[in-house]
């Protein structure tokens, strides 16, 4: 099973990561939503179900 997290940079320049993991389709929907809100560097990161991506914060 694959899990996907969404990472982005908010309007104040802070790196963010979603608090939940998504399936691929839902992650793509969330990415579109964030881009529509003006967020930058929006990425979908594939991980194992028990892992979270490191955003370097």
N, CA and C of each residue as an Amber inpcrd file, in Angstrom:
protein
   171
   0.8410000  -1.1820000   0.0000000   0.0000000   0.0000000   0.0000000
   0.8850000   1.2440000   0.0000000   0.5430000   2.2030000  -0.8340000
   1.2970000   3.4380000  -0.9210000   0.5400000   4.5580000  -0.2240000
   1.2840000   5.4000000   0.4500000   0.7280000   6.5920000   1.0750000
   1.4170000   7.8050000   0.4870000   0.6930000   8.9090000   0.4690000
   1.2230000  10.1440000  -0.0880000   0.9610000  11.2870000   0.8750000
   1.9720000  12.1110000   1.0450000   1.8690000  13.3090000   1.8560000
   2.0230000  14.4870000   0.9130000   1.4930000  15.6080000   1.3100000
   1.6490000  16.8170000   0.5200000   2.4870000  17.7970000   1.3290000
   3.5170000  18.3510000   0.6970000   4.3300000  19.3840000   1.3240000
   4.2020000  20.6590000   0.5030000   4.3530000  21.8170000   1.1700000
   4.2450000  23.0830000   0.4690000   4.8910000  24.1870000   1.2940000
   5.0450000  25.3460000   0.6730000   5.5050000  26.5450000   1.3570000
   4.3260000  27.4970000   1.4380000   4.0400000  27.9620000   2.6650000
   2.8850000  28.8500000   2.8270000   3.2570000  30.2870000   2.4610000
   2.2930000  31.1850000   2.5620000   2.4780000  32.5790000   2.1440000
   3.5350000  33.3110000   2.9670000   3.8180000  32.8070000   4.1730000
   4.8310000  33.4200000   5.0330000   6.2070000  32.7850000   4.8580000
   6.3160000  31.8610000   3.9020000   7.6060000  31.2410000   3.6100000
   7.9520000  30.0300000   4.4600000   6.9980000  29.5150000   5.2290000
   7.2460000  28.3380000   6.0670000   6.9020000  27.0610000   5.3230000
   7.7800000  26.0680000   5.4330000   7.5050000  24.7510000   4.8540000
   6.4520000  24.0590000   5.7080000   5.5150000  23.4280000   5.0500000
   4.4130000  22.7260000   5.7150000   4.3080000  21.3130000   5.1830000
   3.6990000  20.4360000   5.9890000   3.4070000  19.0730000   5.5590000
   2.0000000  18.7300000   6.0410000   1.2700000  18.0010000   5.2400000
  -0.0910000  17.6280000   5.6150000  -0.0700000  16.8160000   6.9110000
  -1.1450000  16.9060000   7.6690000  -1.2310000  16.1660000   8.9220000
  -1.7860000  14.7620000   8.7210000  -2.2600000  14.4980000   7.5270000
  -2.7720000  13.1710000   7.1880000  -2.1120000  12.6960000   5.9040000
  -2.0880000  11.4080000   5.7080000  -1.6090000  10.8750000   4.4360000
  -2.8190000  10.6670000   3.5290000  -2.5440000  10.6390000   2.2430000
  -3.6010000  10.5330000   1.2420000  -3.3440000   9.3680000   0.3030000
  -4.3880000   8.9390000  -0.4120000  -4.1610000   8.0910000  -1.5740000
  -3.7510000   9.0260000  -2.7060000  -3.3180000   8.4980000  -3.8080000
  -2.7690000   9.3200000  -4.8940000  -3.7750000  10.3570000  -5.4070000
  -4.9890000   9.9300000  -5.6600000  -6.0080000  10.8270000  -6.1920000
  -6.3110000  11.9800000  -5.2270000  -6.4440000  11.6730000  -3.9560000
  -6.7320000  12.7060000  -2.9600000  -5.5530000  13.6560000  -2.7860000
  -4.3310000  13.1280000  -2.8700000  -3.1480000  13.9810000  -2.7800000
  -3.1040000  14.9560000  -3.9530000  -3.4520000  14.4990000  -5.1340000
  -3.4850000  15.3800000  -6.3050000  -4.5490000  16.4600000  -6.1440000
  -5.7030000  16.0980000  -5.5780000  -6.7580000  17.0840000  -5.3220000
  -6.2820000  18.1390000  -4.3210000  -5.6080000  17.6790000  -3.2570000
  -5.1090000  18.6110000  -2.2370000  -4.0480000  19.5400000  -2.8320000
  -3.1940000  18.9940000  -3.6880000  -2.1690000  19.8140000  -4.3350000
  -2.8150000  20.9310000  -5.1390000  -3.8320000  20.6100000  -5.9110000
  -4.5390000  21.6190000  -6.7000000  -5.1640000  22.6840000  -5.8020000
  -5.7340000  22.2560000  -4.6820000  -6.3620000  23.1900000  -3.7510000
  -5.3190000  24.1560000  -3.1770000  -4.1810000  23.6280000  -2.7530000
  -3.1320000  24.4780000  -2.1800000  -2.5780000  25.4540000  -3.2090000
  -2.3660000  24.9820000  -4.4240000  -1.8800000  25.8660000  -5.4760000
  -2.8990000  26.9740000  -5.7610000  -4.1720000  26.6430000  -5.7100000
  -5.2240000  27.6270000  -5.9030000  -5.2660000  28.6650000  -4.8000000
  -4.7690000  28.3050000  -3.6140000  -4.7100000  29.2310000  -2.4850000
  -3.4320000  30.0610000  -2.4960000  -2.5770000  29.8490000  -3.5020000
  -1.3600000  30.6360000  -3.6270000  -0.1250000  30.0500000  -2.9720000
  -0.2000000  28.8190000  -2.5000000   0.9660000  28.1740000  -1.9000000
   1.9540000  27.8100000  -3.0060000   3.2310000  27.7520000  -2.6520000
   4.2710000  27.4310000  -3.6230000   4.9810000  26.1450000  -3.2400000
   5.8060000  25.6470000  -4.1420000   6.6070000  24.4320000  -3.9110000
   5.7500000  23.2550000  -3.4400000   4.5430000  23.1350000  -3.9790000
   3.6390000  22.0600000  -3.5700000   4.1080000  20.7560000  -4.2160000
   4.3640000  19.7600000  -3.3810000   4.8510000  18.4680000  -3.8570000
   4.0770000  17.3290000  -3.2200000   3.9240000  16.2660000  -3.9810000
   3.3500000  15.0200000  -3.4640000   4.5130000  14.0750000  -3.2050000
   4.6000000  13.5760000  -1.9710000   5.7140000  12.7330000  -1.5630000
   5.1910000  11.3370000  -1.2300000   5.7010000  10.3340000  -1.9200000
   5.3010000   8.9540000  -1.6420000   6.1030000   8.4250000  -0.4530000
   5.4220000   7.8180000   0.5030000   6.0790000   7.2530000   1.6780000
   5.4380000   5.9250000   2.0440000   6.0750000   5.2430000   2.9580000
   5.4560000   4.0540000   3.5370000   4.3610000   4.5240000   4.4930000
   3.3490000   3.6990000   4.7380000   2.2300000   4.1230000   5.5840000
   2.6150000   4.6590000   6.9540000   3.6990000   4.2130000   7.5460000
   4.0510000   4.6480000   8.9070000   5.0650000   5.7950000   8.9160000
   5.4100000   6.3470000   7.7790000   6.4220000   7.4000000   7.7220000
   5.8150000   8.7500000   7.3700000   6.5070000   9.8000000   7.8000000
   6.1810000  11.1770000   7.3990000   7.3890000  11.7590000   6.7050000
   7.1810000  12.5860000   5.7100000   8.3170000  13.2090000   5.0490000
   8.9660000  14.2640000   5.9370000  10.2520000  14.4790000   5.7600000
  10.9820000  15.5050000   6.4820000  10.9440000  16.7750000   5.6600000
  10.4340000  17.8610000   6.2320000  10.3590000  19.1140000   5.5000000
  11.5120000  20.0400000   5.8710000  12.4070000  19.5740000   6.6950000
  13.5660000  20.3750000   7.0600000  13.2710000  21.5020000   8.0210000
  12.1900000  21.3870000   8.7510000  11.8330000  22.4490000   9.6990000
  12.4160000  22.1740000  11.0590000
